[in-house]
Amino acid sequence: MSIFLWIGLPVIALIGLAKAAPDLVPAWKAQSGSGVTGTFTAVRESCTHGSCDYYGGWKAADGTSTRTNVLLYDGPDSLRIGDTAAARDSGAPGGVFSTAGGSSYLLVTAFAVGGLAAAIAWPVFLWRTWRTWRSSRGHRPSAPAPAEAAA
């Protein structure tokens, strides 16, 4: 448990706040239908544990903007390299969101909230540990009282 508190909490805080927090508002905006609609074209895939993520280019439906090397969040299971999918750019730094919807907004929210909780818990843990250490160093057992001389 101690290793988790010393190392795990700051790692969770860093990942949650650095990776998930920037995508939090864009994920919710995309979930609510906000953003610029366009087309995502899969260029490469990254597969782990039976699940694949697709990276590629995105072009706005009106042709005014494009993005390259972005991740398609909540992409359809049937997507393959070279395929296209309707997607929405809502400002996420690393990707665009499928217009078909999905649960990435919940996952991003969970990671961001977890990162925030860890960022709060870690200093509290450090403060309590320091306080306990300090009080144990300042508290010295008193010497036994000398025995009274018998009369």
Residue pairs with C-beta under 8 A, 6 or more apart in sequence:
5 122
5 125
8 118
9 118
9 121
9 122
9 125
10 118
10 122
12 114
12 115
12 118
13 115
13 116
13 118
13 119
13 122
14 115
15 111
15 115
16 111
16 112
16 113
16 114
16 115
16 116
16 118
16 119
17 112
17 115
17 116
17 119
18 115
19 111
20 108
20 109
20 111
20 112
20 115
21 112
21 115
21 116
22 92
22 93
23 92
23 93
23 94
23 95
23 108
24 108
24 109
24 112
25 91
26 35
26 90
26 91
26 92
26 97
27 73
27 90
27 92
27 97
27 104
27 105
27 108
27 109
28 105
28 109
29 35
29 90
29 91
30 73
30 88
30 90
30 92
30 97
30 105
31 97
31 101
31 105
33 88
34 88
34 90
35 88
35 89
35 90
35 91
35 97
36 60
36 61
36 64
36 65
36 88
36 89
36 90
37 60
37 61
37 86
37 87
37 88
37 99
38 58
38 59
38 60
38 61
38 65
38 86
38 87
38 88
38 89
38 96
39 58
39 59
39 61
39 84
39 85
39 86
39 87
40 54
40 56
40 57
40 58
40 70
40 72
40 75
40 84
40 85
40 86
40 87
40 96
40 98
41 56
41 57
41 58
41 59
41 82
41 83
41 84
42 54
42 55
42 56
42 72
42 75
42 79
42 80
42 81
42 82
42 83
42 84
42 85
43 54
43 55
43 56
43 57
43 69
43 81
44 54
44 55
44 56
44 81
45 52
45 53
45 54
45 55
45 80
45 81
46 52
46 53
46 54
46 55
47 53
52 79
53 71
53 72
53 75
54 71
54 72
54 75
54 79
54 81
55 69
55 70
55 71
55 72
56 69
56 70
56 72
57 66
57 67
57 68
57 69
57 70
58 66
58 67
58 70
58 87
58 89
58 96
59 65
59 66
60 66
60 89
65 89
67 89
67 96
70 94
70 95
70 96
71 94
71 95
71 96
72 79
72 85
72 87
72 95
72 96
72 97
72 98
73 92
73 95
73 96
73 97
73 98
73 102
73 104
74 97
74 98
74 100
74 101
74 102
74 103
74 104
75 85
75 98
76 85
76 98
76 100
79 85
85 98
85 100
86 98
86 99
86 100
87 96
87 97
87 98
87 99
88 96
88 97
88 98
88 99
89 96
89 97
90 96
90 97
97 104
